[in-house]
Amino acid sequence: MNLNSFRLKIALLSGLITGLLLICTGVAAWRITYRFSLGRLDREILNLGQGNLDRQYGPAHYQRFEGALAFISGQDPPRSILILARDQQNKVIFVSHHWPTNLDMASFAPLTGRLLPQRGPPGLAAPPPQWPPPQLAGEEPPWRDQPPPPKRAPRFETRLVDGQSWRFGIMGNAYGTLILGMNIEQFNADLQRLRRACLLGLPVVLLLAGLGAWFLAQRALRPVAVLTRAAERVTARGLDQRIPPMARDQEFNRLITVFNEMMDRLEKSFQQATRFSADASHELKTPLARLQVELEQALESAAPGSPQQEVYSSLLEEIGRLKAIVQKLLLLSLADAGRLQVHGEPVNLSRLMENVIEDCRAQAPALRVEQDLAPEVQVTGDPDLLEQALQNLASNAVKYNQPQGRICFGLARDGDRVIVRVANTGPGIAAADRERVFERFYRAHKSRNGGAEGVGLGLSLCREIFRAHGGDLELEPEGGPLTVFTAWLPATRAGSILSP
């Protein structure tokens, strides 16, 4: 996977942000759940104890209260609940028999908070009763008809006692304090299970978030992929490619409009350049032909060995080179416009190669020419264009060779393809030049061309000819004393002729 991928960066960034949001949301939800559950537990403790603050009760009442709690919890005594009652002077009037010995009863600070508003009908406040209250024989306790005394704001604490967590509610009124403790080990265990479940589910959620981020990145970059495919189809034969506006992703319509306008300008400029190149090449052919005829006539009428004959001969050579350049430019302009005509007919490439090799031996008798040609290799194509391409390759092998060097020609069939290799000894091609050898009018450094004549169109024309036949031409990577150009063409199946 490419770490520099824009799609990957978007997916990772989206996944990271989503993951952080999920983690933060999970932490916040956990804290809210914990506080809510703890608040519900505090309300339960308060509901159990508040009813014992409506009057000023004595030890017997709290004894009965403990018994009631034992009946509710099914434990006698109720091991999961602790009770501690203190009077107005913080003197202990009742404590559970199973109160932990290492829990100091004096460690609970007395309630000093404000008195809460009294519930009940207004105007019924009574003076603080005495404990024990005065009572006449056969009469009900006098405080039964009095309103409940005002209560103080409760306080809650969590303490660790003998390795177990307890939640204590400290509540009271103006006459005493009640401390009610509840074992919360089961409460903590339930929260721990919930937290483990969240932690175990977090990787799955993060994975789903990552996959969702990757899907969103793919979806968001789909218009860019459409633009990329359209740009890939842009060639000399595909400058008419346009992208229709998008109905769903309207934000990309401006980019599509700019792209289409750019293609309009590019197509117009390319057509003008191609038409100029083709027209110029075509118009130059007639005056060059006339010049050649005039020079040939003048050469025939010149005296043998005269200075005029030498001048006319030199001019004829230059005219020949100009005609070759014009012909190459015309073929290249046709190839750019997609109008290079390939007349498909059976071509015996083995014999064609033998003719090229024979001309090469005649052109450079000082060079050693080697050949390894498979017999009777058939292709379908234009024999004139193929011969011109092979002659250009052979001519380059001669021009850019070293004294007493060698040229190697190879022809072989590889499955459904025919492979042609032309190699030569020489100074080689520099790394900076290897990527540009097929550019038009580009010539390698002088250390390679050694002043050889040429304008840098031969290799470009060769590649266009091979491509027009459904093949290609490449420069093999440097790996020895030889500079090797490899071309391939579709092979003709036995007994069939391929259409052009």
N, C-alpha and C positions, 0 to 999 in steps of 0.2 A: 504494500500500500504506500502510495506516494504521500510523504508527510507534508509536502508543499501544496497539496491539493486544496483548492479553495473550498470545495464541497466538504472535505474532511474538516477543515478549520471551522466552517459554519456549524457542522454537526457537533464537533467537540465543544464549541462555545455554547451552542444551544443546550447540549446535554449537561454541561457544567453549570450553567445558570439554572436549568430546571432542577438538577440535582441539589444545588445549594438551596433553592427555594423549598424543595421537598424536605431537606434536612431541617431547615429553619422552621418550616411549618410543623414538622413532626415534633421538634423540641418544644415549640410553643404549645402544640396540642397536648403533649405529655404534661407540661407544667400546668396547663389549664385543667386537664383531667385529674392530676394529682391534687390540685387545690380544691377542685369541686368535690372529689371523693372525701378529702380530709374535712372539708366544710360540712358535708353530709354526716360524717362521723361525729363532728363536734355538735351538730344539732341533735343527733341521737343522744349523746351524753347529756346535753343541756336539757332535753325533754325528760330524761330519766331523773335528773336531779332537781329541776326547777320546782316540781310539785312538793318537794320537801322544804321549801323556803317560804311557803305561804303562811306559816305560823312558826312559833318558837317551840321546837320539839326537843324532847329529852332523849336519853340513851335508849329507852324502850322503843321509841318510834324507829330509830335507825336500826335496831335489832330486827324489828318486823320488816323494815325496808330491805335488809340484807336477805331475810328469808324469802321475800317476794322475788328478789333477783335470783336466788338459788332455784326457786320453782320455775322461773322463766328459762334459765340457762340449763336446767337439768343437772346442776352440780351443787353439792352441799358440803362445804361452803362454795360459793361461786368463785372458782379460782381465776376466772378471766376478768373479774371486777374487784376493785378495791374501793373501800369507803373510809373517809376520815372526816369527822365532824368536830368543829371547834366553836367555843362560845365567843361572847363579845370580848373577853379578855384573852383570846387565842389559847384557851385551855382546852385540851382534848377531852371531849365528852363521849366519843365513840370512835373506835378504830377496828377494822376487820381483823379477825383472828389470824388470817394468813398474810397479814401485811409483811412485806419483805424486811428482814432485819437490817439489810444494808441500805435501805431507803430512809433517810432521815426525815421524820415528819416535820421538823422545824425548818427544813429546806424550802418549804412552800411559803413564799412571802404572803402576808395577809393582803386581802383586797383593800385597796385604798382609792379605787376609782369612784366616779360620781355615782350617786343614786339614780336609778332609772325612774322615769315618770311612773306613778302608781296607777295601776289599772283598777278600775272600779268607779262607782258613782262619785262625783265630786262632792266635797264637803263632809265625807265620812272618815276623814283621817282621825285616828285615835292616838292618845299619848302612848309612848313606848310602854308595853307591858313589862312586868317584873317576872323574873324566873326564880323559883317557881311562883306562878301567880296566886294571889289569895283566892280561896275557894271555901264557900260555906257548905256544910254537910247537906247532901242530897241535891246540890245544885250543879248545873253544867259548868264547865270551865268558862270564866268570863270572857276569854279572848275569842270564843267561837263566833260571837256576833261582831267582832271587830274586823275592819278591812285588812287585806293582806299587807304586811309591812313592805316598804319599798325595797327593791333589790338593787344590788350593785352590778355594774357591767362585768360579765364573766371573763375569765382569762384561761387560755389553753396552752399546755406545754407537752412536749414529747420528751420522754426520758428513757434511757437504756438501763434496765434493772435485770441483773442476773443474765445478761446476754440477750434479753428480750425487750422489744419496744413496747412502751406503754404511752397511752394518750390520756392526760389528766385534764379535767375541767375543774377549775377553781371558781366557785360561784358562792354567793352569799347575800345577806341583807344586813340591816343595821345591827342585828343581834347575834350574828354568827356566820360561820363559813363552812361550806360543804365542799370537800374535795372528792371527786368521783373519777376513778381511773379505770381504763379499759385496755385490755391486752390487744394490740393491733398487729400481732405477728401474721395472722391470717390475712389481714388487710394488706400488709406489705407483700406477702407472698402472691396475692392476686395481682397487685400492681407490677410485681417483678415478672410474672408470666405475661402480662400485657406488654411490658417493655421488651421482653425477649421476642415475642411474636412480631413486634414492630421492627426490631433490629434484624430478625431473620427475613422479613418481607422487604426490608429496605433495598438489598441488592437486586431483588427481582424488579422492584419499582424503578430503580436506577437504570437497569438494563432496558426495561420497556421505555423509559424516558430517552435513553440513548438511541434506541431503534426508532422511536418517534421523531427524534431530532434529525436522524439520518434521512428518514422518509421526507420530512419537511424540507431538508436541504436539497434532496433530489427534486422535490416538487417545485421549490423556489427557483432552481437553476434549470428547469426544463426549457424555458424560453431561450436561455443562453445556449443550451444544446441544439435547439432548432437553428439559431443563428450560426452556430459552429458548423452544423451539417450543410447549411446553405453556403457558407464560406468555403467549405471543402469542395463543393461542386463547382466552384468558380474556376474555370480554366479558359483557355482560348476558345473552346467550343461551348462553354457554359456561362458566358457573360450575361446571358439573358435571365439568369436566376434571380427571382424576387421572392420576398417573404410576405405572405398576406397578413394583414393586421390581426391581432389577437383580440377576441371578444372577452375572454376571461381575464387575462393578465394585461389590462390596459396600460399599466405602468411601463410596459416594454414597447408600446406602440411608437413612442418618440424615437427610441433606439432603432426600431424596425424602419421607420421613415427615413432616418439618417442613413441607414445601411442601403436602402433601396435607392436613395438619391445618389449615394456614392457609386453604386453599381451603374446607374444611368450615366454618370460622368465618365466612369471607367470604360464602359462599353463604347461610348461615343468616341473617346480619345483613342481607344485601341483600334476601332474601325478606321478612324482617320489615319492613324499611323500605318496600319496594315495596307490600306488603300494607297497611301503615298508610296510605301515601299514597293508594292506590286506595280503601281503605275510608273514609278521612276525606273524600275528594272525593265519593265516592258518597253518604255520609251527609249531607253538607252541601247536596246538591242539593235534597232535599225541603224542609227548613226555609227555604231561600232562596226556593224557589218559593212557599211559603205566605206568606212575608213580602211577596213581590212582589204576590201577589193581594190581600192585606190592604191594602197601601199603595195599590194602584190603586183599590180600592173606597173607601178613605178619601179619596183625591184627587178622585174623582168626587163624593163627598158634601160636599166642602169648598166654601165660598163662593169664587166667582172673585175673585182678587186678594187673598185673605186670607192672613195669615201662615201659617196651617196648610197652605194649598196650596203655598206656597214650600218649607216644611219637607218635605212629602210628596214633592214633585218632586225635591228634593235627595237624599232617602233612596232614591228609586227609581233615581236615577243610581248611587248607591253600590252598591245591590243588583245592578244590571246589571254593574258592574265586578267585584263579588265572584263573580257567576256565571261571568263570562269567565275569571277566575283559576282557579276551581274546575274549569272545563272544560279549561283548559290543563293543570292539574296531573293531572287524570284521564288525559288523552291521553299525557302524559309518563310517568306510571306504567305505562300499558299498553305504551308503547314500550320502557321499561326491562325489563319482564317479557317482551318479545317477543310480546305479544298484541295489538298495534295492528292492528286488522282493516282491510285495504285491499281494498275491493270492486272488483275489476278490471272495468272497462268502458271502451269507447272514449270518449275525452275530446277535444273540439276545443279545444286549448289556446289557439288564436288568439282564438276567441270569448270564452273565459274571461278572457283578458288584457284584451280590449276592455271587458268588464263592470267589471273591477277599475279600469281607467283612467277609465272614466266615473264611478265612485264617487269616485275620487281627485279628479277635476276638481270634482265637486260639494262635496267636503269642503274643498278648498283652492282657491277660485277665484282667489286672488291669485298663485298659483304658476303658472309656465309648464310645461305638461306636454308632453313630446315622446315620440313613439313610432315604433318601427321594427319592425313585426311581420311576420313571414313569414305568408302566408295558408295556412289549412287545415292547420295543424300538428297531427298526431294523436299522442296518447299513450294508454297504457292505465293506468287508475288510478281512484282514488276522487275524483269531481269535488268533493265537499264538502270533503274534506281539502286538496286542491290549491288550491281557492279560498280556504280559510282561510289557508294558507301565503302565497299571493300577496297577500291582503289585509293580512296582518301586515307583509310587506315594504313594501307601499305606505304603510301607516300609519306605519311608521318613517321612510320617506322624507319624509313630510309633517311629522312631529313634529320631526325633527332637521334642519330646513332653515333657510335664512336668508330674511329678508323679500325678496319679489320674486325668489326663487330659482327653480330649475327642477328637474324630475324627468324622468328619461329611462327609458323602458321599451324593452326589446329582446327579440326572440324570433327565433331562427334555428335552422336545422337543420344540424348538423355531422356528417356521416356517419350513424352509427347512434345519435347522441345529439341531444337537443334542448337548446339553451342558452337560459336565461332570465337577463336582466340588469335589475337595478333600481338606478339611480344617482340621486344627489341632490347638490346643492350644499349647503354648510354648513361648520361649523368643522372637519370632519374628525375622525378618531379617532386619539388619541395612540398612540404606539408601545407604551406600557405597557398600553393597553387593547385593542389589536388582537388579542392572543392570547387574550383572555378574553371577547370579545363574545358567544360562544356558551355561556358558563357560565350556569347557572340563578341567577336572582336577582342577577346582577351587572349594575350599571349604570355607564356611563362617567362620567367626571368631569363636574361640574356645568357646566363651561364648554361641554360639548357638549350635554347634555340640556336645559340652560336651564330646568330646572324642569318639563319635560314629564312627564306622568303615565305610570306604568308600573311594573312590578315586576321586569322583566328576564327574562321567560319567553318573549317572542315569538320571538326568534331561535332559542332552543333548540328550541322547538316546530316552527318552520319546518324546521330541519335534520333533525329526527327524521321529519317527514312526507316530506321528499324522500328520505331514506335508506330509509324503509319502502317507497317506490316504486322502489328500486334505483338512486337517484341520490345527490346530495349538494349541499350549499350551502357556499360559500366566500366569504371577503372578499378581494377582489383587492388586491395590494400597492399602496400609496399611490404614485401617479405623476401626479397632476394635481389640478384643482380639484374633482373628483367623488369621492364615496365610492361604490364599486361593489360590490354583492353579486351573485355569479354562481351560479346553480343549473343543474344539468343532470339530465335524465331520459332513460331509454331511449326511443328513438323507436319508434313502431308502424310496421311494414312495411306497405306498400300491400296491401290485401286480406287482412290478418291481424289477429287480436285476441290480444294476449298475455294469458296467464293470470296471475292475481295471484300 
